[in-house]
Amino acid sequence: MALPGVVFGHEPSTTNLQDIAAATLQHDADVPVRDSEDERGEAQQTEAKEEALKSLFVHGHYTILPLPVFAYSRNESYWVGTVVPVLQSNSKDELQDIYAPFYSHNRYVGETVGLQYYGYPSDTTQYSLTADYSTKTQRDIDLTYKNVGAGGGRYIVAGRVSWFKNPFRRLFGIGNQTSESDESTYTSREGIVDLTAGIHINDDVALMWTEHYRDIRIDAGIVSSLPQAQAQFGQLTGMEGANILGHKLTVRYDTRDKQLISTRGTYINLSLELNQNLQHSRPNPWVRSTVDARHLYPHYDDQLVFVTRFFVDTVNGHTEGIPFYERPTLGGETTLRAFGQSRFIDTTSLLVNFEERIPVKQVKAFDYLIDLQVAPFLDIGRVMSGFSTRDLQNFQMNPGTGLRILARPNVTGRLDVAYGRDGVNFFVGLDYPF
């Protein structure tokens, strides 16, 4: 499930706003300052109340913030409950670790308990652990690690190990014109292992190699009001499950100023991946090619950031033998945000995103400094079976607006609301969508 990303970052110790203000407003010793005893008394009482409230939540480098949980996605419906983030800062008063035990209720899977952990030891390193258990069907264990500055900045090391049962999967068929009335449900049981090693050729270019394994089984979905995908689309390749082994070569060009909360620069990721389904005895390889290009353009005295993204994902080879869940897809919190995960499926996906990130307010709570952003956006994309003129029409258009909560230097919480052909959808989570 997705939990609201309401997290805070410590106010940087290098910036003391009170000292700056005091220096700015300092009076000459011979000039009297007009301030009454009552005003000073009220200020002292206010400060005392703030310190008393702060002492309830802040204990040394730890801040505990019990929060309500309310989340929604088109595929999963509503979640309600509570989460208790424990925020740990480092010696520089920067947010470094988040521990978030939670409880939630969902109409389909019942009660869920779990723990989410996020570690941000530096701008180049991050890791996470998620473990949760629901009374009905859903299970999730996920561990990730990424260090793009290993070995003194020379190497890249990353990995992911995951096992889960997701009862909220949807299948509408293949193609860009599939109807909402074709919606069906299924549960995917998956085990995933990804191991990546890479080297920085220079400051901007990196070369990476990834070994990928995915074991997947298809079970009945949990949404009783929808037809089962196995009955409605039983002819699609992949309903029998699959064991996917992949080998991927990636070239990355990256001039962004930061890895996690970027404000300028260009990112281009080119990858070529050879896959095969080990469940079939006959040869069935296919090649997956992906281009992911992004540019961040700061403007208005560097206060605003305009972000563009161009994304193409395509498969070639024994396409008739590719499981439907291994084909390019669009829909979800990082692509077409007005649709649920994997709403559209075909052999090629094409996507363009535009987003303006506008700071609106900076607030301080319990010695933590957070920045609020509003981010109007437009997602444009479609899936297709080729690149003919006919295919380059009838794009999905998803306008929307996001609310971002930034805990610098590493953490972003977000809420994105978008509108599309199927109606309104919104996502809550951590990190920028791109």
C-alpha positions as CSV (number, residue, x, y, z in Angstrom):
1,M,0.0,0.0,0.0
2,A,1.0,3.6,-0.4
3,L,1.3,5.7,2.8
4,P,1.2,9.5,2.9
5,G,4.7,10.9,2.7
6,V,4.4,13.4,5.5
7,V,8.0,13.6,6.6
8,F,10.2,16.4,7.8
9,G,13.8,17.4,7.5
10,H,15.9,19.1,10.2
11,E,16.6,22.7,9.8
12,P,20.2,22.9,8.5
13,S,22.5,23.9,11.3
14,T,24.4,26.3,9.0
15,T,21.4,28.6,8.8
16,N,20.3,30.4,11.9
17,L,17.4,32.6,11.0
18,Q,17.2,34.1,14.4
19,D,20.8,35.4,14.3
20,I,20.2,36.8,10.8
21,A,17.1,38.6,11.9
22,A,18.8,39.9,15.0
23,A,21.7,41.3,13.0
24,T,19.3,42.9,10.6
25,L,17.2,44.6,13.2
26,Q,20.0,45.5,15.6
27,H,19.5,49.0,17.1
28,D,22.2,51.5,18.1
29,A,22.7,51.4,21.9
30,D,21.5,55.1,22.2
31,V,18.2,54.5,20.4
32,P,15.4,53.1,22.7
33,V,13.6,50.0,21.5
34,R,9.8,50.4,21.8
35,D,8.6,47.2,23.4
36,S,6.3,46.8,26.3
37,E,6.6,44.4,29.3
38,D,3.3,42.8,28.2
39,E,4.5,42.1,24.7
40,R,7.7,40.6,26.1
41,G,5.7,38.5,28.5
42,E,3.4,37.2,25.8
43,A,6.4,36.3,23.6
44,Q,7.9,34.3,26.5
45,Q,4.7,32.5,27.2
46,T,4.3,31.6,23.5
47,E,7.9,30.3,23.4
48,A,7.4,28.3,26.5
49,K,4.2,26.7,25.0
50,E,6.2,25.8,21.9
51,E,9.0,24.2,23.9
52,A,6.5,22.2,25.9
53,L,4.7,20.9,22.8
54,K,8.1,20.1,21.2
55,S,9.2,18.1,24.2
56,L,6.2,15.7,23.6
57,F,7.6,14.7,20.2
58,V,11.3,15.4,20.1
59,H,13.8,13.4,22.0
60,G,17.4,14.1,21.1
61,H,17.9,13.2,17.5
62,Y,14.6,11.4,17.3
63,T,11.2,12.9,16.5
64,I,8.0,10.8,16.9
65,L,4.9,12.0,15.0
66,P,1.8,9.9,15.2
67,L,-0.3,10.7,12.1
68,P,-3.6,9.5,10.6
69,V,-3.4,7.6,7.3
70,F,-5.7,8.2,4.4
71,A,-4.8,7.0,1.0
72,Y,-6.6,6.2,-2.2
73,S,-5.8,4.7,-5.6
74,R,-8.1,3.7,-8.4
75,N,-7.1,0.0,-8.2
76,E,-7.0,-0.3,-4.4
77,S,-9.8,2.0,-3.2
78,Y,-9.4,3.7,0.2
79,W,-7.0,3.0,3.1
80,V,-7.5,4.4,6.6
81,G,-5.5,3.9,9.7
82,T,-2.5,5.4,11.5
83,V,1.3,5.6,11.0
84,V,3.9,6.6,13.6
85,P,7.0,7.9,11.8
86,V,10.2,8.0,13.9
87,L,12.5,10.5,12.3
88,Q,16.2,10.3,13.1
89,S,18.6,13.1,12.3
90,N,22.4,13.0,12.0
91,S,25.0,15.2,13.6
92,K,24.3,17.9,11.0
93,D,20.6,18.0,11.9
94,E,19.7,16.5,8.5
95,L,17.0,13.8,8.2
96,Q,18.8,10.5,7.8
97,D,16.4,7.7,8.8
98,I,12.7,7.1,8.8
99,Y,11.1,4.3,10.7
100,A,7.3,4.0,10.1
101,P,5.3,1.3,11.7
102,F,1.7,1.4,10.5
103,Y,-1.8,0.0,10.7
104,S,-4.5,0.4,8.1
105,H,-7.8,-0.9,7.0
106,N,-8.9,-1.6,3.4
107,R,-12.3,-2.9,2.2
108,Y,-10.7,-5.6,0.1
109,V,-7.8,-7.0,2.2
110,G,-9.0,-6.1,5.7
111,E,-6.5,-5.2,8.4
112,T,-2.9,-4.6,7.5
113,V,0.1,-4.1,9.8
114,G,3.6,-3.4,8.7
115,L,6.9,-1.4,8.9
116,Q,8.5,0.9,6.4
117,Y,12.1,2.0,6.8
118,Y,14.0,4.5,4.6
119,G,17.7,5.4,5.0
120,Y,19.3,8.4,3.4
121,P,23.0,8.4,4.7
122,S,24.0,10.7,1.8
123,D,22.8,12.2,-1.4
124,T,24.3,9.3,-3.4
125,T,23.1,6.4,-1.1
126,Q,19.7,5.2,-0.1
127,Y,18.1,2.0,1.1
128,S,14.7,0.8,2.2
129,L,12.8,-2.1,3.8
130,T,9.1,-2.7,3.6
131,A,7.3,-5.6,5.3
132,D,3.5,-5.9,5.7
133,Y,0.9,-8.5,6.3
134,S,-2.9,-8.3,5.6
135,T,-5.6,-10.5,6.9
136,K,-6.7,-11.2,3.3
137,T,-4.2,-12.2,0.6
138,Q,-1.8,-9.3,0.5
139,R,1.8,-9.9,1.6
140,D,4.9,-7.8,0.9
141,I,8.6,-8.0,1.7
142,D,10.9,-5.6,-0.2
143,L,14.5,-4.6,0.3
144,T,16.3,-2.1,-1.9
145,Y,19.8,-0.6,-1.8
146,K,21.4,2.0,-4.2
147,N,24.8,3.6,-4.0
148,V,25.8,5.7,-7.1
149,G,29.0,6.9,-5.4
150,A,30.6,3.7,-4.1
151,G,34.4,3.3,-4.0
152,G,35.0,7.0,-3.6
153,G,32.5,7.9,-6.3
154,R,33.9,5.6,-9.0
155,Y,31.4,2.8,-8.9
156,I,27.6,2.1,-8.8
157,V,26.1,-0.7,-6.8
158,A,22.4,-1.4,-6.5
159,G,20.1,-4.3,-5.6
160,R,16.6,-5.3,-4.9
161,V,15.0,-8.5,-3.4
162,S,11.2,-8.6,-3.2
163,W,8.5,-11.1,-2.7
164,F,4.8,-10.1,-2.6
165,K,1.2,-11.0,-3.3
166,N,-0.7,-8.1,-5.0
167,P,-4.4,-8.8,-5.2
168,F,-5.2,-5.4,-6.8
169,R,-3.9,-6.1,-10.3
170,R,-6.1,-5.0,-13.2
171,L,-6.2,-6.1,-16.9
172,F,-8.1,-4.3,-19.6
173,G,-6.7,-6.2,-22.6
174,I,-4.0,-5.1,-25.1
175,G,-3.9,-1.7,-26.9
176,N,-4.5,2.0,-26.4
177,Q,-8.3,1.9,-27.0
178,T,-9.2,-0.7,-24.4
179,S,-12.4,0.3,-22.5
180,E,-13.0,0.8,-18.8
181,S,-15.8,-1.7,-19.2
182,D,-13.2,-4.4,-20.1
183,E,-11.6,-4.2,-16.6
184,S,-10.8,-7.5,-14.9
185,T,-9.0,-8.4,-11.7
186,Y,-6.2,-10.9,-10.8
187,T,-3.6,-11.5,-8.0
188,S,0.0,-11.7,-8.9
189,R,2.4,-13.7,-6.7
190,E,6.0,-12.5,-7.5
191,G,9.6,-13.0,-6.5
192,I,12.0,-10.5,-7.9
193,V,15.8,-10.2,-7.7
194,D,17.7,-7.3,-9.4
195,L,21.5,-6.9,-9.1
196,T,23.3,-4.0,-10.7
197,A,27.0,-3.0,-10.9
198,G,28.4,-0.1,-12.8
199,I,31.3,2.3,-13.3
200,H,31.4,6.1,-13.9
201,I,33.2,6.7,-17.2
202,N,33.5,10.4,-16.2
203,D,31.6,12.9,-14.1
204,D,28.5,12.7,-16.3
205,V,28.5,9.2,-18.0
206,A,28.1,5.8,-16.3
207,L,27.9,2.3,-17.7
208,M,25.9,-0.4,-15.8
209,W,25.1,-4.1,-16.1
210,T,22.0,-5.6,-14.4
211,E,21.0,-9.3,-13.9
212,H,17.2,-9.6,-13.4
213,Y,15.1,-12.6,-12.3
214,R,11.3,-12.6,-11.9
215,D,9.1,-15.5,-10.9
216,I,5.3,-14.7,-11.3
217,R,2.1,-16.7,-10.8
218,I,-1.4,-15.5,-11.6
219,D,-4.2,-16.2,-9.1
220,A,-7.8,-15.1,-8.7
221,G,-8.4,-11.4,-8.0
222,I,-9.9,-10.1,-4.8
223,V,-12.4,-7.6,-6.3
224,S,-15.7,-9.7,-6.5
225,S,-17.5,-7.0,-8.5
226,L,-15.1,-7.5,-11.5
227,P,-14.7,-10.5,-13.8
228,Q,-11.6,-12.6,-13.3
229,A,-8.8,-11.9,-15.8
230,Q,-8.1,-15.7,-16.2
231,A,-11.6,-16.2,-17.5
232,Q,-11.9,-13.0,-19.6
233,F,-8.4,-13.0,-21.1
234,G,-7.3,-16.6,-20.7
235,Q,-5.9,-16.7,-24.2
236,L,-3.2,-14.1,-23.4
237,T,0.4,-15.4,-23.0
238,G,1.4,-15.2,-19.4
239,M,-1.7,-16.5,-17.6
240,E,0.2,-19.7,-17.0
241,G,2.9,-17.8,-15.1
242,A,6.5,-17.2,-16.0
243,N,10.2,-17.4,-14.9
244,I,11.9,-14.4,-16.5
245,L,15.7,-14.1,-16.8
246,G,17.1,-10.9,-18.1
247,H,20.5,-9.3,-18.8
248,K,20.5,-5.5,-19.2
249,L,23.1,-3.0,-20.4
250,T,22.5,0.6,-19.5
251,V,24.3,3.9,-20.4
252,R,23.4,6.9,-18.3
253,Y,24.2,10.5,-18.8
254,D,23.4,12.6,-15.7
255,T,24.3,16.3,-15.0
256,R,21.7,16.9,-12.3
257,D,22.8,18.8,-9.2
258,K,21.3,16.3,-6.8
259,Q,20.2,12.7,-7.1
260,L,17.0,12.9,-5.0
261,I,15.8,16.6,-4.8
262,S,17.1,17.9,-8.2
263,T,16.7,21.5,-9.4
264,R,18.7,21.6,-12.6
265,G,20.4,19.4,-15.1
266,T,19.8,16.6,-17.7
267,Y,19.3,12.9,-17.2
268,I,19.3,10.4,-20.1
269,N,19.0,6.6,-19.5
270,L,19.5,4.3,-22.5
271,S,19.0,0.5,-21.9
272,L,19.0,-2.7,-23.9
273,E,17.8,-5.9,-22.2
274,L,17.7,-9.5,-23.4
275,N,15.0,-11.6,-21.8
276,Q,13.7,-15.1,-21.9
277,N,11.0,-17.2,-20.2
278,L,12.7,-20.2,-18.7
279,Q,9.3,-21.8,-18.2
280,H,9.2,-22.7,-21.9
281,S,11.5,-25.3,-23.3
282,R,11.6,-23.7,-26.8
283,P,13.7,-20.6,-27.5
284,N,11.7,-17.5,-26.9
285,P,14.1,-14.5,-26.4
286,W,13.0,-10.9,-26.8
287,V,14.8,-7.6,-26.6
288,R,13.6,-4.6,-24.6
289,S,14.8,-1.1,-25.5
290,T,14.2,1.9,-23.3
291,V,14.9,5.6,-23.5
292,D,14.2,7.8,-20.5
293,A,15.2,11.5,-20.9
294,R,14.6,14.3,-18.4
295,H,15.6,17.9,-18.2
296,L,15.2,20.3,-15.2
297,Y,15.1,24.0,-16.1
298,P,15.3,26.5,-13.2
299,H,13.8,29.9,-14.0
300,Y,12.4,33.0,-12.3
301,D,15.6,33.7,-10.4
302,D,15.9,29.9,-9.8
303,Q,12.8,29.9,-7.7
304,L,10.8,27.7,-10.1
305,V,11.8,24.5,-11.8
306,F,10.2,23.4,-15.1
307,V,10.7,19.6,-15.7
308,T,10.2,17.7,-19.0
309,R,10.4,14.0,-19.6
310,F,10.4,11.9,-22.7
311,F,10.1,8.1,-22.4
312,V,9.9,5.3,-24.9
313,D,9.8,1.6,-24.1
314,T,9.5,-1.2,-26.7
315,V,10.0,-4.9,-27.2
316,N,11.1,-6.8,-30.3
317,G,11.7,-10.5,-31.1
318,H,9.3,-13.3,-30.2
319,T,6.6,-10.8,-29.3
320,E,3.8,-13.4,-29.4
321,G,5.5,-15.3,-26.6
322,I,6.0,-12.3,-24.3
323,P,3.8,-12.5,-21.1
324,F,1.4,-9.6,-21.0
325,Y,3.0,-8.3,-17.7
326,E,6.4,-8.1,-19.4
327,R,5.2,-5.8,-22.1
328,P,5.6,-2.0,-22.0
329,T,2.8,-0.4,-19.9
330,L,1.4,3.0,-19.1
331,G,-0.6,4.1,-16.0
332,G,0.4,4.7,-12.4
333,E,2.1,7.3,-10.3
334,T,5.2,7.7,-12.6
335,T,3.6,7.7,-16.1
336,L,-0.1,8.5,-16.8
337,R,-1.2,9.6,-13.3
338,A,-5.0,9.6,-14.1
339,F,-5.0,5.8,-14.5
340,G,-4.3,2.9,-12.3
341,Q,-1.1,0.8,-12.5
342,S,-0.5,-0.8,-15.9
343,R,-3.8,0.5,-17.4
344,F,-2.5,0.2,-21.0
345,I,-0.4,-2.6,-22.4
346,D,1.2,-3.2,-25.9
347,T,4.6,-3.7,-27.6
348,T,5.5,0.0,-27.4
349,S,4.8,2.8,-25.0
350,L,5.4,6.5,-25.7
351,L,5.2,9.1,-22.9
352,V,5.8,12.9,-22.5
353,N,5.5,14.6,-19.0
354,F,5.6,18.3,-18.2
355,E,5.7,19.6,-14.7
356,E,6.2,23.0,-13.1
357,R,7.5,22.9,-9.5
358,I,6.5,26.1,-7.6
359,P,7.5,26.7,-4.0
360,V,4.7,28.2,-2.0
361,K,5.7,28.2,1.7
362,Q,8.4,27.2,4.1
363,V,7.4,26.2,7.6
364,K,9.1,25.1,10.8
365,A,7.7,22.4,13.1
366,F,9.5,20.9,16.1
367,D,12.9,22.3,14.9
368,Y,12.2,20.7,11.4
369,L,12.2,22.9,8.3
370,I,10.0,21.8,5.4
371,D,9.3,23.3,2.0
372,L,5.9,23.1,0.4
373,Q,5.5,23.0,-3.4
374,V,2.6,23.1,-5.8
375,A,3.3,21.2,-9.1
376,P,0.8,21.6,-12.0
377,F,1.5,18.9,-14.6
378,L,0.4,17.4,-17.9
379,D,1.0,13.7,-18.8
380,I,0.7,12.7,-22.5
381,G,1.1,9.2,-23.7
382,R,-0.2,6.1,-25.4
383,V,0.8,2.4,-26.1
384,M,0.9,1.1,-29.7
385,S,2.0,-1.8,-31.8
386,G,4.4,0.2,-33.9
387,F,5.5,3.8,-35.0
388,S,3.2,4.4,-38.0
389,T,1.4,7.7,-38.5
390,R,-1.9,6.0,-37.4
391,D,-0.3,4.9,-34.2
392,L,0.9,8.4,-33.4
393,Q,-2.7,9.6,-32.7
394,N,-5.2,9.4,-30.0
395,F,-2.9,10.2,-27.1
396,Q,-4.1,10.0,-23.5
397,M,-4.1,13.5,-22.0
398,N,-3.8,13.7,-18.2
399,P,-3.7,17.3,-16.6
400,G,-3.3,17.5,-12.9
401,T,-1.8,19.1,-9.9
402,G,0.7,17.9,-7.2
403,L,1.4,18.9,-3.7
404,R,5.0,18.2,-2.5
405,I,6.5,18.3,0.9
406,L,10.3,18.6,0.9
407,A,12.6,17.6,3.8
408,R,15.9,18.6,2.4
409,P,18.4,17.3,1.4
410,N,16.9,13.9,0.6
411,V,13.2,13.3,1.2
412,T,10.1,14.2,-0.8
413,G,6.5,13.4,0.1
414,R,3.8,14.0,-2.6
415,L,0.2,13.9,-3.4
416,D,-0.7,14.0,-7.2
417,V,-4.3,14.4,-8.5
418,A,-4.9,13.9,-12.2
419,Y,-7.9,13.7,-14.6
420,G,-8.2,11.4,-17.6
421,R,-10.6,9.4,-19.7
422,D,-11.5,7.1,-16.8
423,G,-12.1,10.0,-14.4
424,V,-10.1,11.4,-11.5
425,N,-7.3,9.6,-9.8
426,F,-4.7,10.4,-7.1
427,F,-1.5,9.0,-5.6
428,V,0.2,9.5,-2.3
429,G,3.8,8.4,-1.8
430,L,7.5,9.3,-1.5
431,D,10.0,10.8,-4.1
432,Y,9.4,12.8,-7.2
433,P,7.6,10.9,-10.0
434,F,10.6,11.6,-12.3
